[in-house]
Amino acid sequence: MWLNCCVQRGVRVEVDVRDQSPGFKFNDWELKGVPFRLELGPRDLEAGVVVLAQRLGDEDEDGRARKHTLNVDELVGGIAARLDAYHDLLVARAVAFRDEHTARVEDLAAFEEQVASGFAVALHCGAPACETSIQERTRATPRCVPTEGPEESGACIACGEPSAYGRRVVFARAY
């Protein structure tokens, strides 16, 4: 059966036989983050086709997932490539979001404004007391000290002491 072929290719498949409406099931799996939904009924199985809907990145003008009718061989042979393309889409969206919401800041006022909606990249002295002060004032904490990027020295964004890391630190709020 085609289901076993997908599993043999390393694709996890779940058949939802719950006694719920299709709309309930579609929404439930969407909330779980399942990338593809396959719809099939007795007539589809007789015809050797399945209906595939992709969760993100393949919407019509109304924002609804487009549905593609595929023959079973096309599905089995192309599912790995579809999953790879979906992964690439998610990575590209995440990188774009990160880049759009990250800014280099030079003073505390700009820092406070930036961490209210994203990531602030700033110099930091590394002192725990200074970090606590920043967190109390902005609810932001250091997220990471990037290992790549230009080396830089200067004054801490909050206290003015020399930066401790030789490069800027990424700050953000936790939710």
Contacts in CASP RR format, 6 or more apart in sequence:
PFRMAT RR
TARGET T0000
AUTHOR 0000-0000-0000
METHOD contacts of the structure
MODEL  1
MWLNCCVQRGVRVEVDVRDQSPGFKFNDWELKGVPFRLELGPRDLEAGVV
VLAQRLGDEDEDGRARKHTLNVDELVGGIAARLDAYHDLLVARAVAFRDE
HTARVEDLAAFEEQVASGFAVALHCGAPACETSIQERTRATPRCVPTEGP
EESGACIACGEPSAYGRRVVFARAY
2 50 0 8 1.000
2 72 0 8 1.000
2 75 0 8 1.000
2 76 0 8 1.000
3 13 0 8 1.000
3 15 0 8 1.000
5 76 0 8 1.000
6 13 0 8 1.000
6 75 0 8 1.000
6 76 0 8 1.000
6 79 0 8 1.000
7 13 0 8 1.000
9 76 0 8 1.000
9 77 0 8 1.000
9 79 0 8 1.000
9 80 0 8 1.000
10 80 0 8 1.000
11 79 0 8 1.000
11 80 0 8 1.000
11 83 0 8 1.000
14 34 0 8 1.000
16 25 0 8 1.000
16 29 0 8 1.000
18 25 0 8 1.000
20 28 0 8 1.000
22 39 0 8 1.000
26 37 0 8 1.000
26 53 0 8 1.000
29 37 0 8 1.000
30 37 0 8 1.000
30 55 0 8 1.000
33 55 0 8 1.000
34 55 0 8 1.000
35 54 0 8 1.000
35 55 0 8 1.000
35 56 0 8 1.000
35 83 0 8 1.000
35 86 0 8 1.000
36 52 0 8 1.000
36 53 0 8 1.000
36 54 0 8 1.000
36 55 0 8 1.000
36 79 0 8 1.000
36 82 0 8 1.000
36 83 0 8 1.000
36 86 0 8 1.000
37 52 0 8 1.000
37 53 0 8 1.000
37 55 0 8 1.000
37 65 0 8 1.000
38 50 0 8 1.000
38 51 0 8 1.000
38 52 0 8 1.000
38 75 0 8 1.000
39 50 0 8 1.000
39 51 0 8 1.000
39 52 0 8 1.000
39 53 0 8 1.000
39 67 0 8 1.000
40 49 0 8 1.000
40 50 0 8 1.000
40 51 0 8 1.000
44 50 0 8 1.000
44 51 0 8 1.000
48 71 0 8 1.000
48 72 0 8 1.000
49 69 0 8 1.000
49 70 0 8 1.000
49 71 0 8 1.000
49 72 0 8 1.000
50 69 0 8 1.000
50 70 0 8 1.000
50 72 0 8 1.000
50 75 0 8 1.000
51 67 0 8 1.000
51 68 0 8 1.000
51 69 0 8 1.000
51 70 0 8 1.000
52 67 0 8 1.000
52 68 0 8 1.000
52 69 0 8 1.000
52 70 0 8 1.000
52 75 0 8 1.000
53 65 0 8 1.000
53 66 0 8 1.000
53 67 0 8 1.000
53 68 0 8 1.000
54 65 0 8 1.000
54 66 0 8 1.000
54 82 0 8 1.000
54 86 0 8 1.000
55 65 0 8 1.000
56 86 0 8 1.000
56 89 0 8 1.000
56 90 0 8 1.000
56 93 0 8 1.000
57 89 0 8 1.000
58 65 0 8 1.000
58 66 0 8 1.000
59 65 0 8 1.000
59 66 0 8 1.000
60 66 0 8 1.000
98 119 0 8 1.000
101 117 0 8 1.000
101 118 0 8 1.000
101 119 0 8 1.000
102 118 0 8 1.000
102 119 0 8 1.000
102 120 0 8 1.000
102 121 0 8 1.000
102 170 0 8 1.000
103 110 0 8 1.000
103 114 0 8 1.000
103 118 0 8 1.000
103 119 0 8 1.000
103 120 0 8 1.000
103 121 0 8 1.000
104 121 0 8 1.000
104 122 0 8 1.000
104 168 0 8 1.000
105 111 0 8 1.000
105 114 0 8 1.000
105 120 0 8 1.000
105 121 0 8 1.000
105 122 0 8 1.000
105 157 0 8 1.000
106 122 0 8 1.000
106 157 0 8 1.000
107 157 0 8 1.000
108 157 0 8 1.000
108 158 0 8 1.000
110 120 0 8 1.000
111 120 0 8 1.000
111 122 0 8 1.000
111 138 0 8 1.000
111 140 0 8 1.000
111 157 0 8 1.000
111 158 0 8 1.000
111 171 0 8 1.000
112 137 0 8 1.000
112 138 0 8 1.000
114 120 0 8 1.000
115 138 0 8 1.000
115 139 0 8 1.000
115 140 0 8 1.000
115 171 0 8 1.000
115 172 0 8 1.000
115 173 0 8 1.000
116 138 0 8 1.000
116 173 0 8 1.000
118 172 0 8 1.000
118 173 0 8 1.000
119 143 0 8 1.000
119 170 0 8 1.000
119 171 0 8 1.000
119 172 0 8 1.000
120 140 0 8 1.000
120 170 0 8 1.000
120 171 0 8 1.000
120 172 0 8 1.000
121 168 0 8 1.000
121 169 0 8 1.000
121 170 0 8 1.000
121 171 0 8 1.000
122 157 0 8 1.000
122 168 0 8 1.000
122 169 0 8 1.000
122 171 0 8 1.000
123 152 0 8 1.000
123 153 0 8 1.000
123 154 0 8 1.000
123 155 0 8 1.000
123 156 0 8 1.000
123 157 0 8 1.000
123 163 0 8 1.000
123 168 0 8 1.000
123 169 0 8 1.000
124 130 0 8 1.000
124 131 0 8 1.000
124 134 0 8 1.000
124 142 0 8 1.000
124 156 0 8 1.000
124 157 0 8 1.000
124 158 0 8 1.000
124 163 0 8 1.000
124 164 0 8 1.000
124 165 0 8 1.000
124 168 0 8 1.000
124 169 0 8 1.000
124 171 0 8 1.000
125 156 0 8 1.000
125 158 0 8 1.000
125 159 0 8 1.000
125 160 0 8 1.000
125 161 0 8 1.000
125 162 0 8 1.000
125 163 0 8 1.000
125 164 0 8 1.000
126 142 0 8 1.000
126 156 0 8 1.000
126 163 0 8 1.000
126 164 0 8 1.000
126 165 0 8 1.000
126 169 0 8 1.000
127 156 0 8 1.000
127 159 0 8 1.000
127 161 0 8 1.000
127 164 0 8 1.000
130 156 0 8 1.000
130 158 0 8 1.000
130 159 0 8 1.000
130 161 0 8 1.000
131 141 0 8 1.000
131 142 0 8 1.000
133 158 0 8 1.000
133 159 0 8 1.000
134 140 0 8 1.000
134 141 0 8 1.000
134 157 0 8 1.000
134 158 0 8 1.000
134 171 0 8 1.000
135 141 0 8 1.000
137 158 0 8 1.000
138 171 0 8 1.000
138 173 0 8 1.000
139 173 0 8 1.000
139 174 0 8 1.000
140 171 0 8 1.000
140 172 0 8 1.000
140 173 0 8 1.000
141 171 0 8 1.000
141 172 0 8 1.000
141 173 0 8 1.000
141 174 0 8 1.000
142 169 0 8 1.000
142 170 0 8 1.000
142 171 0 8 1.000
143 169 0 8 1.000
143 170 0 8 1.000
143 171 0 8 1.000
143 172 0 8 1.000
144 169 0 8 1.000
144 170 0 8 1.000
145 165 0 8 1.000
145 167 0 8 1.000
145 169 0 8 1.000
145 170 0 8 1.000
146 167 0 8 1.000
146 168 0 8 1.000
146 170 0 8 1.000
149 167 0 8 1.000
150 167 0 8 1.000
151 166 0 8 1.000
151 167 0 8 1.000
152 163 0 8 1.000
152 166 0 8 1.000
152 167 0 8 1.000
152 168 0 8 1.000
153 162 0 8 1.000
153 163 0 8 1.000
153 166 0 8 1.000
154 162 0 8 1.000
154 163 0 8 1.000
155 161 0 8 1.000
155 162 0 8 1.000
155 163 0 8 1.000
156 162 0 8 1.000
156 163 0 8 1.000
END
